[in-house]
Amino acid sequence: MIVEKVGYPIRAGAANLFFELVSSRCEHATLILTSNLPLSGWGGVFGDQAVAAAMSGRIVHHE
């Protein structure tokens, strides 16, 4: 799955759904995300720094 241009603000409910998608795909299938923001800027995208930190942790946990 490819998700392009992660960086536009989304609502809290959508952020939680997106986190569930990332969580379910990270161990089972390839997930490609593109963004013009560093991971540290994702708090503004998802409206919550904790959700952004959890999501980035799921994405880069093998790094």
Biopython code that builds the backbone (N, CA, C, O; Angstrom):
import numpy as np
from Bio.PDB.StructureBuilder import StructureBuilder

atoms = [
    (1, "MET", "N", (0.846, -1.159, 0.000)),
    (1, "MET", "CA", (0.000, 0.000, 0.000)),
    (1, "MET", "C", (0.897, 1.229, 0.000)),
    (1, "MET", "O", (1.901, 1.279, 0.710)),
    (2, "ILE", "N", (0.527, 2.208, -0.795)),
    (2, "ILE", "CA", (1.259, 3.481, -0.852)),
    (2, "ILE", "C", (0.317, 4.595, -0.422)),
    (2, "ILE", "O", (-0.776, 4.748, -0.968)),
    (3, "VAL", "N", (0.755, 5.371, 0.565)),
    (3, "VAL", "CA", (0.008, 6.538, 1.022)),
    (3, "VAL", "C", (0.885, 7.744, 0.736)),
    (3, "VAL", "O", (1.958, 7.895, 1.320)),
    (4, "GLU", "N", (0.434, 8.587, -0.150)),
    (4, "GLU", "CA", (1.226, 9.745, -0.550)),
    (4, "GLU", "C", (0.822, 11.002, 0.212)),
    (4, "GLU", "O", (-0.328, 11.180, 0.615)),
    (5, "LYS", "N", (1.798, 11.847, 0.386)),
    (5, "LYS", "CA", (1.614, 13.196, 0.930)),
    (5, "LYS", "C", (1.013, 13.225, 2.323)),
    (5, "LYS", "O", (0.066, 13.970, 2.577)),
    (6, "VAL", "N", (1.551, 12.426, 3.221)),
    (6, "VAL", "CA", (1.151, 12.538, 4.622)),
    (6, "VAL", "C", (1.669, 13.890, 5.094)),
    (6, "VAL", "O", (2.876, 14.132, 5.086)),
    (7, "GLY", "N", (0.793, 14.741, 5.491)),
    (7, "GLY", "CA", (1.212, 16.072, 5.915)),
    (7, "GLY", "C", (0.065, 17.046, 6.011)),
    (7, "GLY", "O", (0.198, 18.111, 6.614)),
    (8, "TYR", "N", (-1.066, 16.690, 5.419)),
    (8, "TYR", "CA", (-2.241, 17.532, 5.539)),
    (8, "TYR", "C", (-2.947, 17.187, 6.845)),
    (8, "TYR", "O", (-3.099, 16.006, 7.157)),
    (9, "PRO", "N", (-3.381, 18.173, 7.612)),
    (9, "PRO", "CA", (-4.052, 17.890, 8.888)),
    (9, "PRO", "C", (-5.301, 17.032, 8.691)),
    (9, "PRO", "O", (-6.065, 17.233, 7.747)),
    (10, "ILE", "N", (-5.493, 16.084, 9.588)),
    (10, "ILE", "CA", (-6.685, 15.247, 9.557)),
    (10, "ILE", "C", (-7.347, 15.265, 10.933)),
    (10, "ILE", "O", (-6.709, 15.584, 11.936)),
    (11, "ARG", "N", (-8.615, 14.924, 10.967)),
    (11, "ARG", "CA", (-9.372, 14.928, 12.230)),
    (11, "ARG", "C", (-8.910, 13.807, 13.146)),
    (11, "ARG", "O", (-8.318, 12.828, 12.692)),
    (12, "ALA", "N", (-9.181, 13.951, 14.429)),
    (12, "ALA", "CA", (-8.741, 12.983, 15.436)),
    (12, "ALA", "C", (-9.276, 11.585, 15.156)),
    (12, "ALA", "O", (-8.530, 10.613, 15.275)),
    (13, "GLY", "N", (-10.526, 11.459, 14.792)),
    (13, "GLY", "CA", (-11.088, 10.148, 14.496)),
    (13, "GLY", "C", (-10.389, 9.495, 13.321)),
    (13, "GLY", "O", (-10.123, 8.293, 13.346)),
    (14, "ALA", "N", (-10.090, 10.268, 12.298)),
    (14, "ALA", "CA", (-9.381, 9.749, 11.135)),
    (14, "ALA", "C", (-7.940, 9.392, 11.496)),
    (14, "ALA", "O", (-7.388, 8.429, 10.965)),
    (15, "ALA", "N", (-7.337, 10.154, 12.384)),
    (15, "ALA", "CA", (-5.969, 9.853, 12.826)),
    (15, "ALA", "C", (-5.928, 8.506, 13.535)),
    (15, "ALA", "O", (-4.996, 7.728, 13.330)),
    (16, "ASN", "N", (-6.919, 8.225, 14.358)),
    (16, "ASN", "CA", (-6.970, 6.936, 15.042)),
    (16, "ASN", "C", (-7.167, 5.788, 14.060)),
    (16, "ASN", "O", (-6.558, 4.730, 14.218)),
    (17, "LEU", "N", (-8.006, 5.983, 13.054)),
    (17, "LEU", "CA", (-8.201, 4.953, 12.026)),
    (17, "LEU", "C", (-6.922, 4.734, 11.226)),
    (17, "LEU", "O", (-6.572, 3.598, 10.905)),
    (18, "PHE", "N", (-6.225, 5.823, 10.906)),
    (18, "PHE", "CA", (-4.973, 5.700, 10.168)),
    (18, "PHE", "C", (-3.935, 4.954, 10.995)),
    (18, "PHE", "O", (-3.176, 4.152, 10.450)),
    (19, "PHE", "N", (-3.888, 5.205, 12.300)),
    (19, "PHE", "CA", (-2.984, 4.477, 13.178)),
    (19, "PHE", "C", (-3.308, 2.983, 13.161)),
    (19, "PHE", "O", (-2.399, 2.154, 13.117)),
    (20, "GLU", "N", (-4.582, 2.640, 13.195)),
    (20, "GLU", "CA", (-4.979, 1.233, 13.139)),
    (20, "GLU", "C", (-4.532, 0.593, 11.829)),
    (20, "GLU", "O", (-4.083, -0.553, 11.821)),
    (21, "LEU", "N", (-4.652, 1.322, 10.729)),
    (21, "LEU", "CA", (-4.201, 0.815, 9.434)),
    (21, "LEU", "C", (-2.704, 0.550, 9.450)),
    (21, "LEU", "O", (-2.254, -0.521, 9.043)),
    (22, "VAL", "N", (-1.937, 1.519, 9.920)),
    (22, "VAL", "CA", (-0.485, 1.366, 9.992)),
    (22, "VAL", "C", (-0.120, 0.193, 10.906)),
    (22, "VAL", "O", (0.751, -0.607, 10.566)),
    (23, "SER", "N", (-0.767, 0.088, 12.037)),
    (23, "SER", "CA", (-0.481, -0.993, 12.981)),
    (23, "SER", "C", (-0.766, -2.363, 12.375)),
    (23, "SER", "O", (0.014, -3.299, 12.553)),
    (24, "SER", "N", (-1.863, -2.478, 11.674)),
    (24, "SER", "CA", (-2.221, -3.781, 11.113)),
    (24, "SER", "C", (-1.356, -4.166, 9.927)),
    (24, "SER", "O", (-1.141, -5.354, 9.686)),
    (25, "ARG", "N", (-0.855, -3.192, 9.181)),
    (25, "ARG", "CA", (-0.057, -3.500, 7.997)),
    (25, "ARG", "C", (1.427, -3.655, 8.291)),
    (25, "ARG", "O", (2.133, -4.310, 7.523)),
    (26, "CYS", "N", (1.918, -3.077, 9.370)),
    (26, "CYS", "CA", (3.367, -3.001, 9.567)),
    (26, "CYS", "C", (4.037, -4.365, 9.687)),
    (26, "CYS", "O", (5.209, -4.486, 9.332)),
    (27, "GLU", "N", (3.366, -5.367, 10.158)),
    (27, "GLU", "CA", (3.961, -6.690, 10.295)),
    (27, "GLU", "C", (3.549, -7.662, 9.201)),
    (27, "GLU", "O", (4.111, -8.753, 9.103)),
    (28, "HIS", "N", (2.579, -7.285, 8.377)),
    (28, "HIS", "CA", (2.012, -8.243, 7.435)),
    (28, "HIS", "C", (2.221, -7.896, 5.970)),
    (28, "HIS", "O", (2.197, -8.793, 5.127)),
    (29, "ALA", "N", (2.421, -6.653, 5.645)),
    (29, "ALA", "CA", (2.533, -6.246, 4.245)),
    (29, "ALA", "C", (3.331, -4.945, 4.160)),
    (29, "ALA", "O", (3.540, -4.246, 5.151)),
    (30, "THR", "N", (3.758, -4.658, 2.959)),
    (30, "THR", "CA", (4.538, -3.447, 2.729)),
    (30, "THR", "C", (3.649, -2.210, 2.807)),
    (30, "THR", "O", (2.523, -2.201, 2.310)),
    (31, "LEU", "N", (4.177, -1.176, 3.437)),
    (31, "LEU", "CA", (3.491, 0.106, 3.546)),
    (31, "LEU", "C", (4.501, 1.192, 3.221)),
    (31, "LEU", "O", (5.541, 1.294, 3.872)),
    (32, "ILE", "N", (4.201, 1.997, 2.226)),
    (32, "ILE", "CA", (5.067, 3.103, 1.831)),
    (32, "ILE", "C", (4.328, 4.407, 2.101)),
    (32, "ILE", "O", (3.207, 4.607, 1.635)),
    (33, "LEU", "N", (4.966, 5.285, 2.854)),
    (33, "LEU", "CA", (4.399, 6.594, 3.153)),
    (33, "LEU", "C", (5.331, 7.664, 2.603)),
    (33, "LEU", "O", (6.549, 7.566, 2.749)),
    (34, "THR", "N", (4.763, 8.681, 1.975)),
    (34, "THR", "CA", (5.573, 9.814, 1.545)),
    (34, "THR", "C", (5.074, 11.061, 2.277)),
    (34, "THR", "O", (3.884, 11.208, 2.554)),
    (35, "SER", "N", (6.018, 11.954, 2.580)),
    (35, "SER", "CA", (5.681, 13.181, 3.273)),
    (35, "SER", "C", (6.775, 14.202, 3.046)),
    (35, "SER", "O", (7.935, 13.842, 2.846)),
    (36, "ASN", "N", (6.418, 15.455, 3.074)),
    (36, "ASN", "CA", (7.427, 16.506, 3.008)),
    (36, "ASN", "C", (7.792, 17.003, 4.405)),
    (36, "ASN", "O", (8.559, 17.954, 4.553)),
    (37, "LEU", "N", (7.235, 16.354, 5.427)),
    (37, "LEU", "CA", (7.510, 16.728, 6.817)),
    (37, "LEU", "C", (8.410, 15.696, 7.485)),
    (37, "LEU", "O", (8.330, 14.509, 7.170)),
    (38, "PRO", "N", (9.264, 16.135, 8.403)),
    (38, "PRO", "CA", (9.985, 15.161, 9.225)),
    (38, "PRO", "C", (9.006, 14.514, 10.206)),
    (38, "PRO", "O", (7.945, 15.074, 10.481)),
    (39, "LEU", "N", (9.350, 13.359, 10.724)),
    (39, "LEU", "CA", (8.464, 12.686, 11.684)),
    (39, "LEU", "C", (8.148, 13.569, 12.879)),
    (39, "LEU", "O", (7.068, 13.467, 13.462)),
    (40, "SER", "N", (9.079, 14.430, 13.245)),
    (40, "SER", "CA", (8.842, 15.329, 14.385)),
    (40, "SER", "C", (7.727, 16.335, 14.115)),
    (40, "SER", "O", (7.198, 16.921, 15.060)),
    (41, "GLY", "N", (7.358, 16.552, 12.866)),
    (41, "GLY", "CA", (6.290, 17.476, 12.515)),
    (41, "GLY", "C", (4.927, 16.827, 12.371)),
    (41, "GLY", "O", (3.948, 17.507, 12.064)),
    (42, "TRP", "N", (4.851, 15.527, 12.586)),
    (42, "TRP", "CA", (3.593, 14.816, 12.385)),
    (42, "TRP", "C", (2.563, 15.086, 13.474)),
    (42, "TRP", "O", (1.388, 14.777, 13.277)),
    (43, "GLY", "N", (2.949, 15.644, 14.603)),
    (43, "GLY", "CA", (1.991, 15.985, 15.653)),
    (43, "GLY", "C", (0.933, 16.950, 15.138)),
    (43, "GLY", "O", (-0.236, 16.838, 15.507)),
    (44, "GLY", "N", (1.324, 17.886, 14.299)),
    (44, "GLY", "CA", (0.374, 18.822, 13.706)),
    (44, "GLY", "C", (-0.548, 18.179, 12.699)),
    (44, "GLY", "O", (-1.673, 18.640, 12.504)),
    (45, "VAL", "N", (-0.096, 17.128, 12.058)),
    (45, "VAL", "CA", (-0.906, 16.417, 11.072)),
    (45, "VAL", "C", (-2.023, 15.642, 11.761)),
    (45, "VAL", "O", (-3.180, 15.695, 11.344)),
    (46, "PHE", "N", (-1.664, 14.927, 12.813)),
    (46, "PHE", "CA", (-2.619, 14.058, 13.476)),
    (46, "PHE", "C", (-3.306, 14.714, 14.668)),
    (46, "PHE", "O", (-4.151, 14.093, 15.313)),
    (47, "GLY", "N", (-2.954, 15.961, 14.966)),
    (47, "GLY", "CA", (-3.619, 16.702, 16.017)),
    (47, "GLY", "C", (-3.252, 16.278, 17.426)),
    (47, "GLY", "O", (-3.828, 16.773, 18.394)),
    (48, "ASP", "N", (-2.303, 15.371, 17.550)),
    (48, "ASP", "CA", (-1.933, 14.852, 18.863)),
    (48, "ASP", "C", (-0.517, 14.296, 18.772)),
    (48, "ASP", "O", (-0.252, 13.392, 17.980)),
    (49, "GLN", "N", (0.374, 14.823, 19.564)),
    (49, "GLN", "CA", (1.771, 14.387, 19.522)),
    (49, "GLN", "C", (1.911, 12.919, 19.931)),
    (49, "GLN", "O", (2.772, 12.209, 19.411)),
    (50, "ALA", "N", (1.067, 12.462, 20.861)),
    (50, "ALA", "CA", (1.151, 11.059, 21.299)),
    (50, "ALA", "C", (0.784, 10.099, 20.171)),
    (50, "ALA", "O", (1.442, 9.076, 19.988)),
    (51, "VAL", "N", (-0.261, 10.425, 19.418)),
    (51, "VAL", "CA", (-0.649, 9.585, 18.279)),
    (51, "VAL", "C", (0.455, 9.599, 17.225)),
    (51, "VAL", "O", (0.788, 8.560, 16.655)),
    (52, "ALA", "N", (1.014, 10.766, 16.969)),
    (52, "ALA", "CA", (2.088, 10.877, 15.988)),
    (52, "ALA", "C", (3.316, 10.080, 16.421)),
    (52, "ALA", "O", (3.949, 9.422, 15.595)),
    (53, "ALA", "N", (3.655, 10.131, 17.694)),
    (53, "ALA", "CA", (4.803, 9.375, 18.195)),
    (53, "ALA", "C", (4.557, 7.876, 18.108)),
    (53, "ALA", "O", (5.455, 7.118, 17.741)),
    (54, "ALA", "N", (3.355, 7.448, 18.441)),
    (54, "ALA", "CA", (3.030, 6.022, 18.349)),
    (54, "ALA", "C", (3.077, 5.554, 16.908)),
    (54, "ALA", "O", (3.574, 4.464, 16.624)),
    (55, "MET", "N", (2.564, 6.365, 15.997)),
    (55, "MET", "CA", (2.560, 6.001, 14.588)),
    (55, "MET", "C", (3.978, 5.944, 14.030)),
    (55, "MET", "O", (4.327, 4.989, 13.336)),
    (56, "SER", "N", (4.788, 6.938, 14.318)),
    (56, "SER", "CA", (6.155, 6.917, 13.813)),
    (56, "SER", "C", (6.939, 5.762, 14.427)),
    (56, "SER", "O", (7.815, 5.190, 13.779)),
    (57, "GLY", "N", (6.629, 5.422, 15.663)),
    (57, "GLY", "CA", (7.271, 4.260, 16.283)),
    (57, "GLY", "C", (6.925, 2.976, 15.562)),
    (57, "GLY", "O", (7.787, 2.114, 15.387)),
    (58, "ARG", "N", (5.684, 2.831, 15.143)),
    (58, "ARG", "CA", (5.272, 1.643, 14.383)),
    (58, "ARG", "C", (5.956, 1.589, 13.033)),
    (58, "ARG", "O", (6.334, 0.518, 12.557)),
    (59, "ILE", "N", (6.111, 2.749, 12.422)),
    (59, "ILE", "CA", (6.672, 2.804, 11.059)),
    (59, "ILE", "C", (8.162, 2.475, 11.063)),
    (59, "ILE", "O", (8.636, 1.748, 10.189)),
    (60, "VAL", "N", (8.898, 2.997, 12.028)),
    (60, "VAL", "CA", (10.357, 2.870, 12.001)),
    (60, "VAL", "C", (10.904, 1.893, 13.045)),
    (60, "VAL", "O", (12.093, 1.948, 13.356)),
    (61, "HIS", "N", (10.090, 1.018, 13.584)),
    (61, "HIS", "CA", (10.544, 0.159, 14.681)),
    (61, "HIS", "C", (11.642, -0.826, 14.279)),
    (61, "HIS", "O", (12.314, -1.361, 15.160)),
    (62, "HIS", "N", (11.850, -1.085, 12.998)),
    (62, "HIS", "CA", (12.906, -1.979, 12.550)),
    (62, "HIS", "C", (14.197, -1.239, 12.188)),
    (62, "HIS", "O", (15.206, -1.871, 11.877)),
    (63, "GLU", "N", (14.167, 0.076, 12.227)),
    (63, "GLU", "CA", (15.327, 0.875, 11.834)),
    (63, "GLU", "C", (16.413, 0.813, 12.874)),
    (63, "GLU", "O", (17.465, 1.430, 12.706)),
]
sb = StructureBuilder()
sb.init_structure("model")
sb.init_model(0)
sb.init_chain("A")
sb.init_seg("    ")
for serial, (resi, resn, name, xyz) in enumerate(atoms, 1):
    if name == "N":
        sb.init_residue(resn, " ", resi, " ")
    sb.init_atom(name, np.array(xyz, "f"), 0.0, 1.0, " ", f" {name:<3s}", serial, name[0])
structure = sb.get_structure()
